């Protein structure tokens, strides 16, 4: 399955007349946050595929706001085309704004995923395929300031549940030397700033344990 992942910045290659042609084989869109609704609406209208998203710290309103008819992944575990996806919104707490969390608060948000993750393990033989967050995990792609600190909760999830991917945003990429993709334990951690294409083949998942399509 080909996924268009977007985050943080409106990319002119996506927000263009060629969007439909350029991304015609994309089967779903994942937003890692800090993007305006009109942009996400433009993408899903052009591609006519589902949107799954988490909010970033610059998204305008709190609560469980729905964007562009998409599914808010925060504190949720869903399956789509045989792939298990879970989400946790927001950034590290730095000035008391919306969608900001302390490490302890993020840990409690993660605990709310646990029953669903455990159910996936029983039902499908594995906990999780894609973790979607706005902020990075601790130790990979994180910034040196408080606002861009990575959550150790995410590192814990990666270590314990070994998702195939962790998709995040929040950390802007300003030069080509800045790493977009790195390995952490068995997980590929991808900074989706601007956009990137993720390909994940459900048939590559263990045949005994793959999600029924
Ligand atoms: Zn952000």
Boltz pocket constraint, residues with backbone or C-beta under 6 A from the ligand:
constraints:
  - pocket:
      binder: B
      contacts: [[A, 34], [A, 56], [A, 57], [A, 58], [A, 91], [A, 134], [A, 169], [A, 170], [A, 171]]
      max_distance: 6.0
